[in-house]
Amino acid sequence: MERYRARTLLLALTAASGLLLPACSGGADSSEGGKAVDRSDHSAGLPAPAHGDQDHTSEQDDRSADPGNLSTFALDVDTASYDYTRRALADGRFPDPSTVRPEEFVNSFRQDYERPDGDGFSVTVDGARTGDEDWSLVRVGLATRAAERTGERPPAALTFVIDVSGSMAERGRLDLARESLAVMTDRLRDDDSVALVTFSDEAETVLPMTRLDGNREEVHDAIAELGTESSTNLGAGVETGYATAVEGLREGATNRVVLVSDALANTGDTDADTILRRISGERREHGITLFGVGVGSDYGDALMERLADRGDGHTVYVSDERQAHEVFCEQLPRNIDLTARDAKAQVAFDPETVEEWRLVGYDNRRVADEDFRDDRVDGGEVGPGHTVTALYAVRTEPGAEGHLATATVRWLDPDTRHPHEESGDVETDALHDSLRAAPTRFQVTAVAAYFADALRSGADRYDRLPGAPAGFSELADRARALAGRTKDRAVRELADAVERADRRRG
């Protein structure tokens, strides 16, 4: 396997900043991969002290750290890329490689991480050797508390922004949105509120923020009357949606804009940054987050994904009634509630045991390492019932033993904005001897990552992930075996998708 480029840039760590060096920010790429440099001082590659210890003086304050040891990224719970890929393969075509985001493949599957009791995260770090010359896969798993039942969550104030442009007339777009919203309206509580905004060439508030108690029929009527019109002015829809959300803002409730669209913008502002600049005041001042729901065989993936990332939210993609039912009904609490704001993770690889590493995916979520504890720097928003997984390819020093890596997650309390941190470690002797000896859910994670990697760059390319099967056929065999072992419908659907890719490639 081709060795990853070593990092040579050194950044200073100052006592005044109290920050741990390198890794995450909008355009930074310091987490692409690195070479962990050997140091006699064992702590040089470790994360900064816990938040409560930052004001204390230590020897670490006077040293420089090698940025090649550190990987920092904003958390991401999006899954749209994986579901859109499955839709494309079912339609007999490969997705554009630019729409394949490996972290969204990995995060589409259930994990068995221990969950915390309150808000915030638990941290699980494990790994398995691959048999490729000292290369292992290391998994960093973060989990929030279990999602409450609908009656236990805070009240919600949801502004639905519905695309009614001509392209939404295709079966599985506006019709699916109408059916989903109607079912969800019956599932929401009496103390929840709903507003409805539509957009085509212009945007219109068809229903102001309305408490459901005694008004469900009015909401159902507004949903039933949705019909397609002309072009797609997505910018106007988002701007009007946020204005409607601010007008109907409810203290103590989860205030969220839910955008349902194929994101094929062709009128007005079509750039995510431009659109979000126009509503940045409302977004930041009132903490209104954006949840993007993508639909349609032709789908503006890049625009929707960027809108959700910059709008402090996440995206999903739905192509049928079952998926829509899961998103709007079964997964409602975790899709609208928040347990953590601006969450970031930083992984520090020990230079005495790690020679090289590579983070799989998260290309758009990298953060500069020095910004890990800068709470002004945007992170990810995560709700209850979520897990976040980051997979690394790690090459250890031959015969290395001892500490391998420490993972730290930092987040802000969604109500008080007070920062919190949690960490987890892994030792070399905790690595499983092979992927087949690793826990089943670890193996599912690996197969999902291999699948995304192959779709992005070709199944037979030289620098594939360590331990990767020779092609889609072998990968499909692994996925099918895991589906049989787990009896998990999602894993079975993964196997189906890999088999479609194999037939298409053949």
C-alpha positions in Angstrom: 0.0 0.0 0.0 1.3 3.4 -0.9 2.7 5.2 2.1 0.9 8.4 3.0 2.7 11.7 2.7 4.4 12.7 5.9 3.6 16.0 7.5 6.5 18.4 8.0 4.8 21.6 9.2 5.3 22.3 12.9 2.9 24.6 14.8 3.7 26.1 18.2 1.7 25.3 21.2 1.4 28.4 23.5 0.5 28.5 27.2 -1.7 31.5 26.7 -4.0 29.7 24.3 -4.3 26.5 26.3 -5.0 24.7 23.0 -3.9 21.3 21.8 -2.2 21.5 18.4 -3.5 20.7 15.1 -6.5 19.4 13.2 -9.9 20.7 12.1 -11.5 23.6 10.2 -13.6 24.4 7.2 -10.9 24.3 4.6 -8.1 22.6 6.6 -6.7 19.3 5.4 -4.4 18.4 8.2 -6.4 15.3 9.0 -6.0 13.7 5.6 -3.2 11.5 7.0 0.1 11.8 8.8 3.3 10.3 9.9 3.6 10.0 13.6 7.1 11.1 14.5 9.0 9.3 17.2 9.7 11.5 20.3 11.5 10.7 23.5 8.7 12.7 25.3 5.8 10.3 25.2 3.1 12.9 25.9 3.9 15.0 22.8 1.3 13.3 20.7 -1.4 13.2 23.4 -4.5 15.4 23.5 -4.6 18.6 25.6 -5.6 18.2 29.2 -9.2 18.0 30.0 -11.2 21.3 29.8 -11.2 21.8 33.5 -7.4 21.6 33.6 -6.6 24.1 30.9 -5.6 26.9 33.2 -3.0 24.8 34.9 0.7 25.1 33.9 2.4 22.0 32.6 5.5 21.0 30.8 3.3 20.4 27.8 2.7 24.1 27.5 6.3 24.8 26.6 6.7 22.2 23.8 5.9 22.0 20.2 3.7 19.2 18.9 3.9 17.5 15.6 0.6 18.0 13.6 1.2 14.7 12.0 0.1 13.0 15.2 -3.4 14.7 15.4 -6.7 14.4 13.5 -9.5 16.8 14.2 -13.0 16.9 12.6 -16.5 18.2 13.2 -19.0 15.4 14.0 -21.4 14.4 11.2 -24.5 12.2 11.4 -25.6 12.7 7.7 -26.6 9.5 5.9 -27.9 10.9 2.6 -24.8 9.9 0.5 -25.3 6.2 1.3 -29.1 6.1 0.7 -28.7 8.1 -2.6 -26.0 5.6 -3.7 -28.4 2.7 -3.0 -31.1 4.5 -5.1 -28.7 5.1 -8.0 -27.6 1.5 -8.1 -31.2 0.3 -7.9 -31.8 2.5 -10.9 -29.0 0.8 -12.8 -26.3 3.4 -12.6 -23.2 4.2 -10.5 -23.3 7.4 -8.4 -21.0 10.2 -9.2 -17.9 9.6 -7.1 -18.1 13.2 -5.8 -21.4 12.3 -4.0 -19.9 9.3 -2.2 -18.9 10.3 1.3 -17.5 7.3 3.2 -18.4 8.7 6.7 -22.1 8.7 5.7 -21.8 5.0 4.6 -20.2 4.1 7.9 -22.8 6.1 10.0 -25.8 4.4 8.3 -25.5 1.3 10.4 -26.5 0.5 14.0 -23.6 0.2 16.4 -23.4 -1.3 19.9 -21.5 1.4 21.7 -22.3 2.0 25.3 -24.5 5.1 25.7 -24.2 7.8 28.3 -26.9 8.5 30.9 -27.2 12.3 30.1 -26.5 14.7 27.3 -23.1 14.4 25.6 -21.2 11.3 24.4 -19.6 8.1 25.4 -16.3 7.3 23.6 -15.3 3.8 22.4 -12.0 3.1 20.6 -11.2 -0.3 19.2 -9.4 -1.8 16.2 -8.4 -4.9 14.2 -5.3 -5.8 12.3 -5.7 -6.3 8.6 -2.8 -8.5 7.6 -1.4 -5.7 5.3 2.1 -5.0 6.6 1.4 -3.6 10.0 -1.8 -1.9 8.9 -4.9 -1.9 11.1 -8.3 -0.4 11.0 -9.1 1.7 14.2 -12.7 2.7 15.0 -13.6 5.7 17.1 -17.2 5.4 18.2 -19.2 8.1 19.8 -22.8 7.7 21.1 -25.4 9.9 22.6 -28.0 8.9 25.1 -31.0 6.8 23.8 -33.8 8.7 22.2 -36.7 9.4 24.5 -40.1 8.3 23.6 -42.0 11.1 21.8 -43.8 12.1 25.0 -40.6 12.7 26.9 -38.8 15.0 24.5 -39.1 18.9 24.7 -41.9 20.4 22.6 -41.0 21.0 18.9 -41.6 24.1 16.7 -41.0 22.8 13.2 -41.0 25.0 10.1 -41.4 22.7 7.0 -40.0 24.3 3.8 -41.4 22.2 1.0 -40.1 22.3 -2.6 -43.2 22.5 -5.0 -41.2 23.2 -8.2 -42.0 21.3 -11.4 -39.3 18.7 -10.8 -41.1 17.6 -7.6 -44.0 16.2 -9.7 -42.0 13.0 -10.3 -43.4 10.1 -8.3 -41.5 9.7 -5.0 -41.0 13.4 -4.5 -43.9 15.7 -3.5 -46.4 12.9 -3.2 -44.0 11.2 -0.7 -43.6 14.4 1.2 -47.3 14.9 1.5 -47.9 11.4 2.8 -45.0 11.6 5.2 -46.0 15.0 6.6 -49.6 13.8 7.1 -48.5 10.8 9.1 -46.1 12.8 11.1 -48.7 15.4 12.0 -50.8 12.6 13.6 -47.7 11.5 15.5 -46.7 14.9 16.9 -47.9 15.9 20.3 -50.6 18.5 21.1 -47.9 20.9 22.5 -45.8 20.7 19.3 -46.2 23.4 16.6 -45.9 23.3 12.8 -45.5 26.0 10.1 -45.5 25.3 6.4 -43.6 27.2 3.7 -43.6 26.3 0.0 -41.3 27.5 -2.8 -41.0 27.3 -6.5 -40.0 30.5 -8.3 -41.1 32.4 -5.2 -41.7 31.4 -1.5 -44.9 31.6 0.4 -45.9 30.9 4.1 -49.0 28.9 3.7 -49.4 28.1 7.4 -47.8 30.2 10.2 -46.6 28.5 13.3 -49.6 26.6 14.6 -50.0 24.7 17.8 -51.4 21.2 17.0 -53.7 21.1 19.9 -57.1 21.5 18.3 -55.6 22.5 14.9 -54.6 19.2 13.3 -57.3 19.4 10.7 -56.1 22.8 9.6 -52.5 21.4 9.2 -53.8 18.3 7.3 -55.7 20.6 4.9 -52.6 22.7 4.2 -50.5 19.6 3.5 -53.2 18.1 1.2 -53.3 21.2 -0.9 -49.6 21.1 -1.8 -49.2 21.0 -5.6 -46.3 21.5 -8.0 -45.7 24.8 -9.9 -42.6 26.0 -11.8 -38.9 26.7 -11.2 -36.8 26.1 -8.0 -35.9 29.2 -6.0 -34.4 27.3 -3.1 -32.8 30.4 -1.6 -36.1 32.2 -1.3 -37.6 29.1 0.3 -34.9 28.9 3.0 -35.0 32.6 3.7 -38.8 32.6 4.1 -38.6 29.4 6.1 -36.2 31.0 8.6 -38.2 34.2 8.8 -41.3 32.1 9.5 -39.4 30.1 12.2 -38.3 33.3 13.9 -41.8 34.7 13.9 -43.1 31.6 15.5 -40.1 31.0 17.8 -40.9 29.2 21.0 -38.8 29.4 24.1 -37.9 26.1 25.6 -38.8 24.2 22.4 -36.7 22.7 19.7 -36.9 25.2 16.9 -35.9 23.6 13.6 -36.3 24.3 9.8 -37.0 21.1 7.9 -36.2 21.4 4.2 -37.8 18.8 1.9 -36.4 19.2 -1.7 -34.6 17.6 -4.6 -32.2 20.5 -4.2 -32.1 21.2 -8.0 -32.0 24.9 -7.6 -32.2 26.9 -10.8 -33.6 30.3 -9.9 -32.3 33.0 -7.5 -29.4 32.1 -5.2 -28.1 28.7 -5.9 -25.0 28.8 -3.7 -25.2 27.4 -0.2 -23.0 30.0 1.4 -24.8 32.9 -0.2 -28.2 31.5 0.9 -27.0 31.0 4.5 -25.4 34.4 4.7 -28.8 35.9 4.2 -30.2 34.1 7.2 -27.1 34.0 9.4 -28.5 36.4 12.0 -31.6 34.3 12.6 -29.6 31.1 12.6 -27.0 32.2 15.2 -29.1 34.4 17.4 -32.0 32.0 17.8 -30.1 28.7 17.4 -32.5 27.5 14.7 -31.0 24.4 13.0 -31.6 23.0 9.6 -32.7 19.4 8.8 -32.4 18.5 5.1 -34.5 15.7 3.6 -33.5 14.8 0.0 -35.8 13.2 -2.5 -35.8 12.3 -6.2 -33.7 10.2 -8.6 -32.0 13.4 -9.7 -30.9 15.1 -6.5 -28.7 18.1 -5.8 -26.6 16.3 -3.2 -23.8 18.8 -3.0 -26.1 21.8 -2.3 -28.2 20.0 0.3 -25.2 18.6 2.1 -23.5 22.0 2.3 -26.7 23.7 3.4 -27.1 21.3 6.3 -23.5 21.5 7.3 -23.4 25.3 7.3 -26.9 25.4 8.8 -25.9 23.4 12.0 -27.9 20.4 11.0 -27.8 17.2 9.0 -29.3 15.5 6.0 -31.0 12.3 5.1 -32.3 10.9 1.8 -35.6 9.1 1.3 -36.8 7.3 -1.8 -39.8 5.3 -0.6 -42.6 5.3 1.9 -40.7 3.0 4.4 -37.7 5.3 4.6 -40.0 8.4 4.9 -41.9 6.7 7.7 -38.7 6.0 9.5 -37.4 9.5 9.2 -40.5 11.5 10.0 -42.1 9.1 12.5 -39.9 6.4 14.1 -36.7 8.6 14.1 -38.6 11.9 14.9 -36.9 12.6 18.3 -33.4 12.1 17.1 -34.0 14.1 14.0 -35.4 17.2 15.7 -34.0 17.2 19.2 -30.4 18.1 20.2 -28.1 16.8 22.9 -24.9 18.5 21.7 -24.0 21.6 19.7 -20.7 22.3 17.9 -19.3 18.8 18.6 -15.8 18.1 17.5 -13.5 15.1 17.9 -9.7 15.0 18.1 -7.7 11.8 17.8 -4.0 11.8 19.0 -1.9 9.0 17.7 1.1 8.0 19.9 4.3 8.7 18.0 6.1 5.8 19.7 3.7 3.2 18.2 2.1 4.7 15.1 4.0 5.3 11.9 1.2 6.5 9.6 -2.5 7.0 9.6 -5.4 8.0 7.4 -8.9 9.2 8.3 -11.6 7.6 6.1 -13.9 10.3 4.8 -14.9 13.5 6.7 -13.3 15.5 3.8 -15.7 18.4 4.3 -15.6 18.2 8.1 -11.9 18.8 8.8 -11.1 21.4 11.5 -7.7 22.9 12.2 -6.2 21.2 15.2 -5.7 24.4 17.1 -9.4 25.1 16.8 -10.5 22.0 18.7 -11.2 24.1 21.8 -12.2 27.3 20.1 -15.9 27.1 20.6 -16.5 29.9 18.1 -15.5 27.4 15.4 -18.4 25.5 14.0 -18.8 21.8 14.9 -21.6 19.3 14.4 -25.1 19.2 16.0 -26.1 15.7 17.3 -29.4 14.5 18.7 -30.4 11.6 21.0 -30.2 8.1 19.7 -27.3 8.8 17.3 -23.9 7.2 17.0 -20.9 8.7 15.1 -18.2 6.5 13.8 -14.8 7.5 12.4 -12.6 4.8 10.8 -8.9 5.2 10.5 -6.3 3.2 8.6 -3.3 3.0 11.0 0.2 1.7 10.3 2.0 0.8 13.5 5.7 0.6 14.0 6.9 -3.0 13.5 6.6 -4.8 16.8 5.3 -1.7 18.6 3.6 -2.3 22.0 1.7 0.1 24.3 -0.5 3.1 23.9 -1.9 3.6 20.4 -4.3 6.5 20.4 -6.5 8.8 22.5 -9.8 10.1 21.2 -11.4 13.2 22.7 -14.8 14.6 21.9 -15.8 18.2 22.8 -19.3 19.6 22.7 -21.4 22.5 24.0 -24.5 21.9 26.1 -27.5 22.7 23.8 -29.1 25.0 26.4 -26.3 26.6 28.4 -23.6 26.4 25.8 -21.2 25.2 28.5 -18.4 23.1 27.1 -17.8 19.4 28.0 -15.3 16.7 27.0 -15.0 13.0 27.1 -12.0 10.8 26.1 -11.2 7.1 25.4 -8.0 5.2 24.7 -6.8 2.1 22.9 -3.6 0.0 23.3 -1.9 -2.0 20.7 -2.6 -5.3 22.6 -6.4 -4.5 22.4 -6.3 -4.7 18.6 -8.1 -7.8 17.3 -5.8 -10.2 15.4 -7.9 -9.9 12.2 -11.0 -8.4 10.8 -12.8 -11.7 11.0 -12.0 -11.9 14.7 -13.4 -8.4 15.3 -16.9 -7.8 16.6 -19.7 -8.2 14.0 -20.6 -4.5 14.0 -16.9 -3.6 13.5 -16.9 -5.8 10.4 -20.1 -4.1 9.1 -18.3 -0.7 9.5 -15.3 -2.0 7.6 -17.5 -3.4 4.7 -19.3 -0.1 4.5 -16.0 1.8 4.3 -14.6 -0.5 1.7 -17.7 -0.1 -0.4 -17.5 3.6 -0.4 -13.8 3.5 -1.1 -14.3 1.3 -4.1 -17.1 3.4 -5.5 -15.0 6.6 -5.2 -11.9 5.4 -6.8 -12.4 2.0 -8.4 -12.3 -1.4 -6.8 -8.9 -2.4 -8.1 -6.9 0.8 -7.5 -3.5 0.4 -5.9 -3.9 2.5 -2.8 -7.2 1.0 -1.5 -7.8 0.7 2.2 -5.8 -2.0 4.0 -7.6 -5.3 4.2 -9.9 -4.4 1.3 -11.3 -7.3 -0.7 -10.0 -7.7 -4.3 -13.3 -6.5 -5.8 -17.0 -6.0 -5.4 -17.7 -9.7 -5.7 -15.6 -10.6 -2.6 -17.0 -7.6 -0.8 -20.5 -8.8 -1.6 -19.8 -12.2 -0.1 -18.6 -10.5 3.1 -21.7 -8.4 3.3 -24.0 -11.3 2.6 -22.4 -13.3 5.4 -22.8 -10.4 7.8 -26.4 -10.0 6.8 -27.0 -13.6 7.7 -25.3 -13.3 11.0 -26.9 -10.1 12.1 -30.4 -10.7 10.7 -30.3 -6.9 10.1 -32.3 -5.5 7.2 -29.9 -2.6 6.8 -27.0 -5.0 6.4 -29.0 -7.1 3.9 -29.7 -3.9 1.9 -25.9 -3.2 2.0 -25.2 -6.6 0.5 -27.8 -6.0 -2.2 -26.2 -2.7 -3.1 -22.7 -4.2 -3.3 -24.1 -7.0 -5.5 -25.7 -4.4 -7.8 -22.4 -2.6 -8.1 -20.7 -5.9 -8.9 -23.2 -6.7 -11.7 -22.9 -3.2 -13.0 -19.1 -3.3 -13.0 -19.1 -6.7 -14.7 
